[in-house]
Amino acid sequence: MTENKLLDVEIITPEKVVFKDKAVSVTVPGTKSSFQILFNHAPIVSTLTSGWIKLVDQKNKQQLFKTAKGFTEVSKNKVSILVESAEEQNLSALN
């Protein structure tokens, strides 16, 4: 994966930074519907509902976070996710 095709992603709660790294894709639980963010996504600010944030990191490894409500901002391949809480989960938690 080339460095210039990655997103800079941060997942932040009031207590701590839960995730800060590069990713290939991010799927978030938008209030109206879940949506995926890829390289060169249009700028957007969206509210989020409680649910799951799914990341594919630069090593093509999937990571999963159970999250409370919040919002996300996407601009110039930077994804900022601010939520009330977020905890990394085992991928089997979705099944």
ROPARO-788174 format. One line per field, with one value per atom (N, C-alpha, C): residue number from 0; atom name; x, y negated, z negated. Coordinates in steps of 0.2 Angstrom, whole numbers, padded with zeros to 4 digits. Layout:
BEGIN
nr: c(NUM|...) $
atom: c(CA|...) $
xx: c(X|...) $
yy: c(Y|...) $
zz: c(Z|...) $
This chain:
BEGIN
nr: c(0|0|0|1|1|1|2|2|2|3|3|3|4|4|4|5|5|5|6|6|6|7|7|7|8|8|8|9|9|9|10|10|10|11|11|11|12|12|12|13|13|13|14|14|14|15|15|15|16|16|16|17|17|17|18|18|18|19|19|19|20|20|20|21|21|21|22|22|22|23|23|23|24|24|24|25|25|25|26|26|26|27|27|27|28|28|28|29|29|29|30|30|30|31|31|31|32|32|32|33|33|33|34|34|34|35|35|35|36|36|36|37|37|37|38|38|38|39|39|39|40|40|40|41|41|41|42|42|42|43|43|43|44|44|44|45|45|45|46|46|46|47|47|47|48|48|48|49|49|49|50|50|50|51|51|51|52|52|52|53|53|53|54|54|54|55|55|55|56|56|56|57|57|57|58|58|58|59|59|59|60|60|60|61|61|61|62|62|62|63|63|63|64|64|64|65|65|65|66|66|66|67|67|67|68|68|68|69|69|69|70|70|70|71|71|71|72|72|72|73|73|73|74|74|74|75|75|75|76|76|76|77|77|77|78|78|78|79|79|79|80|80|80|81|81|81|82|82|82|83|83|83|84|84|84|85|85|85|86|86|86|87|87|87|88|88|88|89|89|89|90|90|90|91|91|91|92|92|92|93|93|93|94|94|94) $
atom: c(N|CA|C|N|CA|C|N|CA|C|N|CA|C|N|CA|C|N|CA|C|N|CA|C|N|CA|C|N|CA|C|N|CA|C|N|CA|C|N|CA|C|N|CA|C|N|CA|C|N|CA|C|N|CA|C|N|CA|C|N|CA|C|N|CA|C|N|CA|C|N|CA|C|N|CA|C|N|CA|C|N|CA|C|N|CA|C|N|CA|C|N|CA|C|N|CA|C|N|CA|C|N|CA|C|N|CA|C|N|CA|C|N|CA|C|N|CA|C|N|CA|C|N|CA|C|N|CA|C|N|CA|C|N|CA|C|N|CA|C|N|CA|C|N|CA|C|N|CA|C|N|CA|C|N|CA|C|N|CA|C|N|CA|C|N|CA|C|N|CA|C|N|CA|C|N|CA|C|N|CA|C|N|CA|C|N|CA|C|N|CA|C|N|CA|C|N|CA|C|N|CA|C|N|CA|C|N|CA|C|N|CA|C|N|CA|C|N|CA|C|N|CA|C|N|CA|C|N|CA|C|N|CA|C|N|CA|C|N|CA|C|N|CA|C|N|CA|C|N|CA|C|N|CA|C|N|CA|C|N|CA|C|N|CA|C|N|CA|C|N|CA|C|N|CA|C|N|CA|C|N|CA|C|N|CA|C|N|CA|C|N|CA|C|N|CA|C|N|CA|C|N|CA|C|N|CA|C|N|CA|C|N|CA|C|N|CA|C|N|CA|C|N|CA|C|N|CA|C|N|CA|C) $
xx: c(0004|0000|0005|0003|0008|0005|0010|0009|0004|0004|0000|-0007|-0009|-0016|-0019|-0017|-0019|-0023|-0027|-0030|-0027|-0027|-0024|-0031|-0031|-0037|-0036|-0040|-0040|-0047|-0047|-0053|-0052|-0056|-0054|-0061|-0060|-0065|-0063|-0067|-0066|-0060|-0059|-0054|-0047|-0047|-0041|-0041|-0035|-0035|-0035|-0040|-0041|-0037|-0037|-0033|-0030|-0024|-0021|-0016|-0018|-0013|-0016|-0013|-0015|-0020|-0024|-0029|-0031|-0033|-0035|-0042|-0046|-0053|-0056|-0061|-0065|-0072|-0076|-0083|-0086|-0090|-0093|-0101|-0104|-0111|-0114|-0115|-0119|-0126|-0128|-0135|-0140|-0140|-0145|-0143|-0136|-0134|-0127|-0124|-0117|-0114|-0108|-0105|-0097|-0094|-0087|-0083|-0077|-0073|-0067|-0065|-0059|-0055|-0049|-0044|-0048|-0047|-0050|-0058|-0060|-0067|-0069|-0075|-0077|-0077|-0076|-0076|-0083|-0084|-0090|-0089|-0095|-0096|-0102|-0102|-0108|-0109|-0115|-0116|-0116|-0114|-0114|-0118|-0121|-0125|-0120|-0123|-0119|-0119|-0113|-0112|-0105|-0103|-0097|-0093|-0086|-0082|-0077|-0077|-0072|-0067|-0061|-0055|-0051|-0048|-0043|-0037|-0032|-0026|-0021|-0015|-0011|-0008|-0008|-0006|-0011|-0017|-0023|-0026|-0025|-0028|-0034|-0040|-0046|-0046|-0048|-0049|-0056|-0059|-0066|-0066|-0071|-0072|-0079|-0081|-0088|-0088|-0093|-0093|-0100|-0100|-0106|-0107|-0112|-0113|-0108|-0107|-0103|-0103|-0097|-0097|-0091|-0090|-0084|-0084|-0077|-0076|-0070|-0072|-0067|-0065|-0058|-0056|-0049|-0047|-0040|-0037|-0041|-0039|-0037|-0040|-0039|-0046|-0047|-0053|-0053|-0057|-0057|-0063|-0063|-0069|-0069|-0074|-0075|-0081|-0080|-0086|-0086|-0092|-0092|-0088|-0088|-0084|-0082|-0077|-0075|-0070|-0071|-0067|-0066|-0059|-0057|-0060|-0063|-0066|-0063|-0064|-0062|-0067|-0064|-0069|-0074|-0074|-0080|-0086|-0085|-0090|-0096|-0094|-0100|-0104|-0102|-0106|-0111) $
yy: c(0006|0000|-0006|-0011|-0017|-0022|-0025|-0030|-0035|-0037|-0043|-0041|-0035|-0032|-0031|-0033|-0032|-0038|-0036|-0041|-0042|-0048|-0049|-0049|-0044|-0043|-0044|-0048|-0048|-0047|-0043|-0041|-0044|-0049|-0053|-0053|-0051|-0052|-0057|-0059|-0064|-0062|-0056|-0053|-0052|-0050|-0048|-0048|-0047|-0046|-0038|-0035|-0028|-0025|-0029|-0027|-0033|-0032|-0037|-0034|-0033|-0030|-0031|-0028|-0028|-0022|-0023|-0018|-0018|-0012|-0012|-0014|-0012|-0014|-0014|-0018|-0018|-0018|-0014|-0014|-0016|-0021|-0024|-0023|-0023|-0023|-0030|-0032|-0039|-0038|-0044|-0044|-0042|-0043|-0041|-0034|-0032|-0026|-0026|-0020|-0019|-0021|-0023|-0025|-0024|-0023|-0021|-0027|-0028|-0034|-0031|-0033|-0030|-0036|-0035|-0040|-0045|-0052|-0057|-0058|-0056|-0056|-0064|-0066|-0073|-0075|-0082|-0084|-0083|-0081|-0080|-0081|-0083|-0083|-0079|-0074|-0070|-0068|-0068|-0065|-0057|-0054|-0047|-0045|-0039|-0035|-0030|-0027|-0021|-0016|-0012|-0007|-0005|-0003|0000|-0005|-0006|-0009|-0003|-0002|0003|-0001|0001|-0001|0004|0003|0007|0003|0005|0001|0002|-0001|-0001|0006|0011|0018|0022|0019|0023|0027|0025|0028|0024|0028|0025|0024|0018|0016|0014|0016|0014|0011|0005|0002|0001|0003|0001|-0006|-0010|-0017|-0019|-0025|-0029|-0034|-0038|-0043|-0049|-0053|-0058|-0061|-0063|-0065|-0064|-0065|-0064|-0070|-0071|-0076|-0073|-0074|-0072|-0078|-0079|-0084|-0083|-0083|-0082|-0075|-0070|-0063|-0063|-0067|-0067|-0065|-0060|-0058|-0059|-0063|-0065|-0062|-0057|-0054|-0056|-0060|-0062|-0059|-0054|-0051|-0051|-0049|-0049|-0043|-0038|-0032|-0028|-0024|-0019|-0014|-0008|-0002|0002|0004|0009|0016|0019|0026|0031|0037|0043|0043|0045|0045|0050|0055|0059|0056|0050|0047|0045|0044|0043|0049|0055|0061|0063) $
zz: c(0000|0000|0000|0005|0005|0000|-0003|-0009|-0007|-0001|0001|0003|0002|0002|-0004|-0010|-0016|-0020|-0024|-0028|-0035|-0037|-0044|-0049|-0053|-0057|-0065|-0068|-0075|-0078|-0083|-0087|-0094|-0096|-0102|-0107|-0113|-0118|-0123|-0127|-0132|-0137|-0138|-0142|-0139|-0132|-0129|-0121|-0118|-0111|-0111|-0108|-0107|-0101|-0096|-0090|-0086|-0084|-0080|-0076|-0069|-0064|-0057|-0053|-0046|-0044|-0040|-0038|-0030|-0028|-0021|-0020|-0025|-0025|-0032|-0033|-0039|-0038|-0042|-0041|-0048|-0048|-0054|-0054|-0060|-0061|-0061|-0055|-0054|-0057|-0059|-0062|-0057|-0050|-0045|-0043|-0042|-0040|-0040|-0041|-0041|-0034|-0034|-0028|-0029|-0023|-0022|-0020|-0023|-0021|-0018|-0011|-0008|-0006|-0003|-0001|0004|0003|0007|0006|0000|-0001|-0002|0001|0000|-0007|-0008|-0015|-0018|-0024|-0027|-0035|-0038|-0045|-0046|-0050|-0051|-0059|-0061|-0068|-0067|-0073|-0073|-0079|-0078|-0083|-0086|-0092|-0095|-0090|-0090|-0085|-0084|-0078|-0077|-0072|-0074|-0069|-0067|-0060|-0057|-0053|-0055|-0051|-0048|-0042|-0039|-0039|-0043|-0044|-0038|-0038|-0032|-0031|-0036|-0035|-0033|-0031|-0029|-0034|-0041|-0046|-0048|-0050|-0052|-0059|-0061|-0068|-0070|-0075|-0077|-0084|-0084|-0090|-0091|-0097|-0099|-0102|-0099|-0101|-0103|-0107|-0108|-0103|-0104|-0099|-0099|-0094|-0093|-0086|-0083|-0077|-0073|-0067|-0063|-0058|-0057|-0052|-0047|-0040|-0035|-0031|-0030|-0026|-0024|-0018|-0015|-0018|-0018|-0020|-0027|-0031|-0038|-0041|-0045|-0048|-0056|-0058|-0065|-0068|-0073|-0076|-0083|-0085|-0092|-0095|-0100|-0102|-0110|-0113|-0120|-0123|-0120|-0122|-0116|-0116|-0111|-0114|-0113|-0115|-0110|-0109|-0104|-0106|-0101|-0101|-0097|-0099|-0095|-0089|-0083|-0077|-0078|-0082|-0083|-0086|-0089|-0092|-0087|-0081|-0076|-0075|-0076|-0074|-0079) $
